[in-house]
Amino acid sequence: MYKMLCALLGLVIVAAPVMGQNEIRIGFMGPLTGWAWVYGQYVLEGVQLGLEEVGYQFRGRPIQLIIGDTRGESERVVDLLEQFKVRDKVHVVIGPSLGHEGMAAVNWARQNPNVPIVVGYSAPEDMTMRLKTRNLVRPGWTGPQTILHYGWYAAKVLGLKRVIMVGQDYAFPWDQAAGFIRGFIENGGEEVLRIWHEVELMDFGAIMLKLQGLAGKYDAVLYNGAGGPAIAFFRAWVEFGMYQYYPILLGGSNFTDPGSLPEFGPEAVGLLTTQFYSPGLTNPFNIKFKERLKERFGHDVPAYPHVQGYDAIRVILKALELVDGNIEDTDAFIDALYKVDMSDSPRGPWRFDEYGNPIMNIYLQRVELIDGKLINVPIGTFIGVSQFGPYVGWEAVYLAQPPNARDYPPGTREEYMAEIRKYFGEEYLLMLEKHGGWPNVNFIEGEPKP
């Protein structure tokens, strides 16, 4: 009867062979069906890989993994969290994966402070900023965090002045747009024109014609989306001969996700993105991680959610070490989550800030064809990037601004500078003018040596 109920609710139990009162119970949630299924399934595979490395046990205590499919629905996130807490009595939850799912999860977490949540892949910045709650940590990234310095790079290194951003119309791409706009305009860019489209759009003919009509007024295009629509956008870009109109095509952080990249074709070589992980990293932890993932799940190249899922379960295991396995002491366990040492992550070393989000390297990566496979290779590193980016020390001012939205912050230089003057003041604008943008950007060519 219990198994039938689990099936109806979209729950699956994966557990160690030994069951009983002593098990450590972990709830997992993410979209395992629907258009965004990879962002749940790949996180899950990362979690399973980490659990298999310890034999689904901690110091002899079996670890029970209870899996729920959110189907990409915010309502399901809340339902599953309630089920995990009341019926399954989990000690900790991993998930969810999508932006709108994450906002539902953080609102629930604020009302249920005794349930620790380790975010799966969801990236809205307010989960660990304006809505921050002690019992939710995110071993991943915020939408702006990975792209703030890409805006700097586009303006200062590529010398672009006006960019068109085409993106999926929901919370995560809005965050990405905000981060890029801040980095771009504060470092000399003049305008970012946003063109939003339906989340699951697959026919980009009309958008390509619109872009052709804007050619000559803008220097480059940035696609701000992922999955099937990202593949469809790039195929349309090639089919419509768009490189003759715009020599430079940039990508948001998920544009060339390794899970989608093989479908792009050889024309993708040279595409630039920035992300918290690059499959081409040569540190020993990433080399071992890639070997294990390929052996277990058959992936030639890890996708970003694989890394976050793997790090999520390892954060939990490391926190268990810090509390000597006493996960029942929820307060002590939550404190321990913030203290874990992640110097052995495949993405490179990182640590949590006081808000529960990593301070970590962000990689500038380029698509290259290696041994017949398209792969993202790091060609530059922004060292130790906070979720507040260049605004460390200005956190209160940053948080006083309105949250990122569909059309916020403004995309033209005049409107943008007038807006930030309200919050950062004239002194900050004079500083930008004096230095020609952000001072002391910690950027190195290539990747840090292991």
N, C-alpha and C positions, 0 to 999 in steps of 0.2 A: 504493500500500500504506500509506504514512504517513497519508494523508488518511482511509483506512478505519479505521486504528487510532485516530486522533483522534476520529472519529465514535463509535466504540465506547466510548471513555473519556469522552465528554462534553466534548471539547475542540474549540475552534474557533480558527483563527488569523486575526487581522486585522492586516494589515501594510502598510507603505508599499510602493509599487510596486517599489522597488529592494531586493533581498535580497542578503545576503552576510555575510561574517565580521564586518563592522563595525557591525552593527545593535545597538541597545540593546533588550534583550529584557525585557518586563514581563509577568509572569503575573497574570491576574485570576481571582478565584474569588468565587462567590456563588450563592445559590439562584436559578436561572433557570427552574425548574419547581417545581410543588407549591404549597402554600397561601401560602408566603412569597415567591413569585417576584418581587413588586414590589421587595422589599428587595435583590434582586440585580440585577434588570434596571435599576432606576432609578439605582443606583450606577454600573452599567456605562455608562448613557447620559451621566452626568456626566463619567466618565472619557473617553468618546469625544468629548464636546464639547470638553474641554480639549485633547485630542490633535489634533483637527481645527483648532483655533485656531493650532497651530504646524505644521500640515501633516504630522503624524506623523514629525517629524524634529527633531533638536537639532543645530544647527551643521553641518548637512549629513549627519549620521548618521541613517539611518532608524530608526524606533522600531517594533518588532514587538510586537503585543499578542496574547497567548495566553490564551484564555478557557476557563475550566472551570466546569461546573455542579456545585455541591456537593449539589444536591437537598435542602438542609436537613439533611444527615447529617454528623455529626462524623467518622465513618470516612472519608467522601469527602474531607473537608478534609485529613486526613493523607495520603491517597493522592495527592491533587492536589499538595500541597506536595512530596512526594517526587518526583513526575513533573516538576514545575517545576525542582527542583534538579538531579536526576540526568540526565534525558533532555533537557529543554529548556534547561538551564543559564541560567536567567533571572538578571538582575541584581537584580531587586527584585520583590516580590509586592504586589498590592493585594487586600485582602479579609481575612476573610470578612465576612458581614453579620449573622448571628443570634448570640444569646447563647451557646448551647452550642457553636456553631461556633468562636466566638472563644476559648473556653476550650481547645478542642482545638488551635487555632492557636498560642496562647501557650505551651502545653506543648511543642509541636514546636519553636517558636522558641528556647526555652531550651536545647534539645538541638542546635540548628543556628544558632549565633551569627553565622555568616558570611552568612546570607541575610536581607537587610533586608525587613521586612514593614510595609507602610503599611495600617492596618486600614480595611476598607470601611465597615461600619456597625455592627459588633458593639460592645456597650456594657457588658459586665460590668466593674465597677470594678476587680476584682483583676487584670485584664489589664495595667493600668498602676499597680497598687499592690502587693499582696502577691506577685504572680507577675511583677512587672516585669522585663523583660529589655531590654538596651540596643538590640538590633536590631529591636524592635517599637515603632512609634509609632502613635498613633491621632489623626488629624485630625478627631475627632468629639467624643465625649462619653461619660460614664459614666451608667449608669442613675440613680444618686442625684443627679448633678451638676445636672441640669435641673429637679429637683423639690424639692430641699432648701428653697429659698426659697419655693416654692409652699406648703409646710407653714406657713412663717412668715406668708405672706399670708393663708392660710385662718384662722389663729388670731388674728393681730393686726389685720387689716383687715376680714375678713368676720365676725370674732367667733364662729367656730364652736367648739364644745366637744367634740362627739362625731361622728365620721364613719365611715360604712361604706365599705370599699374592696372592690369586686368586681373580680377580675382573673384573667387567664390564669395557669395554674399551671406556670410555668417560670422560669428564672434571671433574665431581664431584668425581668419584673414584680416579682419578689422584691426586686431592687435598687431599683426605683422605690418600692415600699412602704416600704423601709427609709429612703430619703431623705425621703419625705413625713412619716413618723412622727417622725423626728428634728426636722425643722423645726416640726412641729405641736406635739408635746408639750413641747419645750424652750421654746416661746413661748406656753404657756398652755393648749394643748389637753389634753383629759382622756383620750380613747380613740380608737383607730382599730381597728375590727373588720374583720378580713380574711375574705373569702369567696372561695375559689379555685374555678375551674372548669376543665374540660378545655380544652386549648389551642384546639381547633377547634370548640368548642361553638357551635351556631347557634340552639338553642331555649332561650330564657331565661324561659319561662313559670314554671317552678318557682322560679327565683331572684326573679322579680318578686313572686310570692306570698309568698316568705320576707321580702322587703324590706317589703312591706305589713304583715306581722305585726310588724315591728320599728319601724314608724313611731311617732313620739312619744318614742322612746328616743334617737334620733339626729337630728342637725341636717341632715345632707346625705349624699349618696352620691358616691363618686368611682369612675369606671370606669377600670381599669388594664389596658388591652389595646389591640389594634390590628387593622387589616385587616377581614376579613369578620365576625369575632365582634364587633368594635366597632360595625359597622353594624347587625348583628342586635340587639345590646344596646340601641342607641338607638331602633331601631324598636319593640322590645318596650316600652321605657320610655314612648314616646308612646302606643302601643296600650293599655297598661294604666293610662294616666292617672296616671303616677307623680308628676307635678309637684304634684298635690293632696296627696300624702303627704310629699314632700320638695321644697320650693321651689327648692333649689339642687342642681344636678348638676355636678360637677367632672369633669375628664378628666386622665388621665395624659398624658405627653408625646407619645405617638403616637396618642391617641384621635382627634383631628381632623386626622390626617395629610391633606394636600391630595389625596393619591391616593384616599382613601376619602370625604372630606368631601362631594363632590357627591351621594353616595348617602344622606346623612342626611336631606335635606329641609329646608324652611324653619324647622321647629321647632328646628333647631340654632342659630339666631341667638342670640347671648348666651353660648354655652358658653365657658368659660375653660380654658386650658391654659398650660403654660410649656414653652419649647423653645429650643434654641440658634439657631434660625433662624425667621424669620417672613416669609412671602411678601409681606406688606405693607410691609416695610422700604423706605425711600425713598433709601437711599444710592446713589450713581451706579453702583457695581459690581453691586449687585443689579438695578438697572433694566436694565443691559446684559445681565446673565446671563439674566434672564427673557426678554428679546427673542430672544436667541440660541437658548435652549432651545425656545421656541415655534416659531421658524422651522425648527429642525432636527428636533425630535421631536413637535411639535404639542401640547405641554402648555400649557394656558392658565396654569396655576399650577405652579411647581416643587414637588416633594415633598422632604421632608427628605433622603432618600438621594441625590437629584440633587446637592444642595449638597455633601454629604460626598464623593461621588465626584469632583466637580469640584475640590474643594479637595485631595483626595488626589493627583490627577495633577499639580496645580500645585505642591504641596509637593515632589514628585519633580523637576519641571522646575526649580524654584528651587534645590534642592539641587545639581542638575547644574551650574547656573551657578556656585555657590560652589566647586565642585571642577573648574571648567573642563572639564566633560564627562568627567572621568576616573572613571566609575562603577565601573571595574574595581578601583579602590582602595577596597575595601569599608569599611575603618575610617574613612577620610576622608569617604566618602559618608554613612555613618551619623551621624558627627559633624555633618555639614552639615544633615541632616534636622532636627536639634534647633535649628538656628540660623536657619531660614527666617523671613522677614518676611511675615506674612499680613495686613498692614494693608489690603490690597485685596480681601479676601474678600467675597462677597455677604452673608455673615452679620454683617459688621462686623469690626473688627480683632481678631486673636487671636494668641497665641504659645504655643509649647510650654513646659510646665514641665519640671523635671529628670527627671520620670517618663515624659515622652513623651506627655502629654495636654494639650489646650489650656486656657489661661486665657482666658476669653471672656465676652461678654455673654450673659445668659439673659433671654429676653423673655416677659413676661406678655402673652398674646394673647387676643383675643375674636373669636368667629366673627361676621362681618357679611355682609350680602347687598349686594354691589356690582355694578352692571350685570347683575343677574340671576344672579350667581355667588356661592356661599358662599366666603369667604376669611378666613383668619386675619390679624387686624390687630393690630400691637403697641400695647398701651395702657400699658405700663410696662417698665422695663429694670432688671435687677440687673447692675451694672457689674462687669466683670472677675472672674467667678466661677471659682475653682479647683475641681478635682475634689474637693478636701478641704473645699470650701464654707467654713463659718465656723470650721473647725478648722485653718486655716493657722497654723502655729506649734505646733500640737498633733499634727503628723503621726504621730510615733512612738506617741503614746498612741492615736490613732485606729486605727492599724494593729495595735496590740496586742489590740484587741477581736476577737471571732470574726467571720469573714466574714458578710456578709448572707446570710440563708437564708429559707426559706419562712415561718418564724415567729420570725425574729430580725431586728431587735431586738424586745423585747416591745411590745405595742400599748396597754397601759394605763399611766397616769401613774405609779402607785405602783411597778409592776414595772420600768418603763423607768428611772425615776430611781434605783432601787436598783441596776440594772445598770450605768448609766454612772458611778455613784459608785465602783464597783470600779476603774475605769480613770482617770477624770478627777479623782476625789477630791472632797472636801467643798468645797474652795475654788471649784471650777468651778460647783457647784450654788448656792453662795452668790452667785456672780457673776450667774447667771441670775435668782435671786430679787431681787437688787438692781436689775437693769435691766429686770425683767419679761420676760426673754428675751434674745435676742442683741443686744448693743450694736452700734451703728455699721453697720447694714445699709445698703449703698450702693444705694438704690432711687430711681429717678426716674420721674416720670410720662412716658408716651410713649416715644419712642426718642431716642437721642442724635442731635444734628444731624450731618449728614455733614461 
